[in-house]
Amino acid sequence: MKKIVYVTGCLGFIGSYVTRACLKMGWYVRGVDKITYAANIKLLDEFNEYENFTFTKCDICDLKWLYDCDYIINAAAETHVDNSIVNNNDFIKSNITGVHNILEMIRKKNNYKMPTLLHFSTDEVYGDVSGDSHTEMDLLKPSNPYSASKAAADQLIIAWARTYKVPYIIVRPTNNYGIGQYTEKLIPKACKFLSLGRKIPLHDNGRPIRDWLHAWDTANAIITIIESKSVNEIFNIAGGNKKSNMEVVNKILHCYFGDEYFEKWYDEKEFLDFGVTRDGHDLKYDINDDKLKSLGWYPQAKFDDEIGPIVEHYRKNFIW
């Protein structure tokens, strides 16, 4: 059955992969994006090739009306932790007020016309892992303004479901990667700094551990969840590629310069800047996604196989 879906943040990194996956399913997609600094406006050329795509330029805080639809996939968000520490106002507005506005539009529809809100949260809402990997039932303990704003949105959604019967799905993916990511994130940022001949900044000596999830696997997880007809559920999405930031950067350097050069000439003092710090950071995230895998989804991308082509792409395509 064909579905009608909104994808907010459709010109952002994760939103664009989800949009592409929905269009390939033959679904009708109404993309919404306010076009911030991290949006890729060139994606509209690709998406407009599909007759089942329409676009609205709008901030989710300012949306006034929802056409009848089956799902609102909310990928619109401010996501960069460093930015949230410097100025958290945009994070409160987009990640909390924007979600509140969407919830209010949904609840004002007749019950039988309420679409399901499929909301992108993050594994960061759990905070540092101190024992076993986090499950969907664990307490939320965010450590910085970004993760706090996402946790607040999660709580709003659950409360609106209880009080107003708004149907929802919350997904909490790990670190996404892939071609098309903006240069404030580690992989494209490292490539950009190498292109400029500058040192790659690594906070906490590169020790933080993240689980890397390809954006295509994320998009496929969304399709799997929707096709399962799940409702009022939370799903963790893990990549199965746990690596320290130091490991990731070393792989980038190998790919960028080649193994022979790296092995003969590598000096971390030449390429890496360990003098940066990040307040409110977590050392390690670790989530259990058995619940999602029970639906038949498994991550397909292997980080070690994907990193080479991604680095080569950013080496050839400088992003400001």
Residue pairs with C-beta under 8 A, 6 or more apart in sequence:
2 26
2 27
2 28
3 22
3 25
3 27
3 28
3 70
3 71
3 226
4 27
4 28
4 30
4 67
4 68
4 69
4 70
4 71
5 22
5 27
5 28
5 29
5 30
5 69
5 70
5 71
5 72
5 73
6 29
6 30
6 31
6 32
6 66
6 69
6 71
6 72
6 73
6 115
7 15
7 18
7 19
7 22
7 29
7 30
7 31
7 32
7 73
7 75
8 15
8 32
8 33
8 60
8 72
8 73
8 74
8 75
8 76
8 102
9 15
9 32
9 33
9 60
9 74
9 75
9 76
9 77
10 16
10 18
10 19
10 29
10 31
10 32
10 33
10 43
10 47
10 55
10 75
11 31
11 33
11 35
11 39
11 40
11 41
11 43
11 44
12 33
12 38
12 39
12 40
12 75
12 76
12 77
13 38
13 176
13 178
13 180
13 181
13 182
13 185
13 215
14 75
14 120
14 173
14 176
14 215
14 218
14 219
15 31
15 33
15 73
15 75
15 76
16 40
16 43
16 180
17 178
17 180
17 215
17 216
17 218
17 219
18 73
18 75
18 218
18 219
18 222
19 29
19 31
19 43
19 47
19 53
20 46
20 47
20 219
21 216
21 219
21 220
21 222
21 223
22 29
22 73
22 223
23 29
23 47
23 50
23 52
23 53
25 223
26 52
27 52
28 52
28 53
29 47
29 50
29 52
29 53
29 54
30 53
30 54
30 55
30 56
30 67
30 69
31 47
31 53
31 54
31 55
31 56
32 55
32 56
32 57
32 58
32 60
32 63
32 76
33 39
33 55
33 57
33 58
33 76
34 57
34 58
34 59
34 60
34 76
35 41
35 57
37 182
38 182
38 184
40 180
44 55
47 53
47 55
48 55
59 94
59 98
60 74
60 76
60 94
60 98
60 99
60 101
60 102
61 93
61 94
61 97
61 98
61 101
62 101
63 101
63 102
63 105
64 105
65 105
66 72
66 105
66 106
66 109
66 115
68 113
68 115
69 115
70 115
70 116
71 115
71 116
71 117
71 118
71 226
72 102
72 106
72 115
72 116
72 117
72 118
73 118
73 120
73 222
74 98
74 99
74 102
74 117
74 118
74 119
74 120
75 120
76 94
76 98
77 94
77 95
77 98
77 120
77 150
78 84
78 90
78 91
78 94
78 95
78 146
78 149
79 122
79 146
80 146
80 184
80 185
81 124
81 144
81 146
81 147
81 278
81 280
81 281
82 184
82 278
83 90
83 91
83 146
83 184
84 91
84 144
84 145
84 146
84 149
85 144
85 145
85 278
85 279
85 280
88 145
88 146
88 149
91 145
91 146
91 149
92 145
92 149
95 146
95 149
95 150
95 152
95 153
96 149
96 152
96 153
96 156
99 119
99 153
99 156
99 157
100 156
102 117
103 117
103 156
103 157
103 160
103 164
103 166
106 114
106 115
106 117
106 160
106 166
107 114
107 160
107 164
107 165
107 166
109 115
111 165
114 165
114 166
114 167
115 167
116 167
116 168
116 169
116 231
117 157
117 166
117 167
117 168
117 169
118 168
118 169
118 171
118 222
118 225
118 226
119 153
119 154
119 157
119 168
119 169
119 170
119 171
120 171
120 173
121 150
121 151
121 153
121 154
121 170
121 171
121 172
122 147
122 150
122 172
122 173
123 134
123 172
123 173
123 174
123 211
123 236
123 238
123 285
123 287
124 142
124 143
124 144
124 146
124 147
124 150
124 282
124 285
125 140
125 141
125 142
125 147
125 150
125 151
125 154
125 172
126 134
126 138
126 139
126 140
126 141
126 172
126 285
126 287
127 140
127 141
127 142
127 143
127 147
127 282
128 141
128 143
128 282
128 283
128 284
128 285
129 284
129 285
129 286
132 288
133 286
133 287
133 288
134 236
134 285
134 286
134 287
134 288
135 236
135 287
135 288
135 291
136 172
136 234
136 235
136 236
136 291
140 151
140 154
140 155
142 148
142 150
142 151
143 280
143 281
143 282
144 279
144 280
144 281
145 280
154 170
154 234
157 166
157 168
157 170
158 168
158 170
160 166
160 168
161 167
161 168
161 232
167 231
167 232
168 231
168 232
169 225
169 230
169 231
169 232
169 233
169 234
169 235
170 233
170 234
170 235
171 221
171 222
171 225
171 234
171 235
171 236
171 237
172 234
172 235
172 236
172 237
172 287
173 213
173 218
173 221
173 236
173 237
173 238
174 210
174 211
174 212
174 213
174 237
174 238
174 239
174 285
174 287
175 210
175 211
175 212
175 213
175 239
175 285
176 212
176 213
176 214
176 215
176 218
177 185
177 187
177 212
177 213
177 214
177 215
177 303
177 306
177 310
178 214
178 215
178 216
178 306
178 310
179 309
179 310
179 313
180 215
181 187
181 188
181 215
182 188
182 319
183 189
183 191
183 192
183 319
183 320
186 245
186 248
186 249
187 248
187 252
187 307
187 310
187 311
187 314
188 314
188 319
189 200
190 200
190 248
190 249
190 252
191 252
191 256
191 311
191 314
191 315
192 314
192 318
192 319
193 199
193 200
193 201
194 200
194 252
194 253
194 256
194 271
194 315
195 314
195 315
195 318
199 270
199 271
199 272
199 273
200 249
200 271
200 272
200 273
201 273
201 275
201 276
202 245
202 246
202 249
202 272
202 273
202 274
202 276
203 245
203 276
203 277
203 278
203 281
204 277
204 278
204 281
204 283
205 246
205 274
206 244
206 245
206 246
206 247
206 249
206 272
206 274
207 244
207 245
207 246
207 283
208 244
208 245
208 281
208 282
208 283
208 284
209 242
209 243
209 244
209 245
209 283
209 284
209 285
209 286
210 242
210 243
210 245
210 248
210 285
211 238
211 239
211 240
211 241
211 242
211 285
211 286
211 287
212 239
212 241
212 242
212 243
212 248
212 303
213 237
213 238
213 239
213 241
213 299
213 301
214 239
214 299
214 300
214 301
214 303
214 306
216 300
216 301
217 237
217 239
217 299
217 300
217 301
218 237
220 297
220 300
221 235
221 237
221 292
221 297
224 292
224 295
224 296
224 297
225 233
225 235
225 292
225 295
225 297
228 295
230 295
233 291
235 289
235 291
235 292
236 287
236 288
236 289
236 291
236 292
237 289
237 292
238 287
238 288
238 289
238 299
239 299
239 301
239 303
240 299
241 299
241 301
241 302
241 303
242 286
243 251
243 303
248 307
249 272
251 304
251 307
252 307
252 311
253 262
253 266
253 271
254 262
255 307
255 308
255 311
255 312
256 311
256 315
257 265
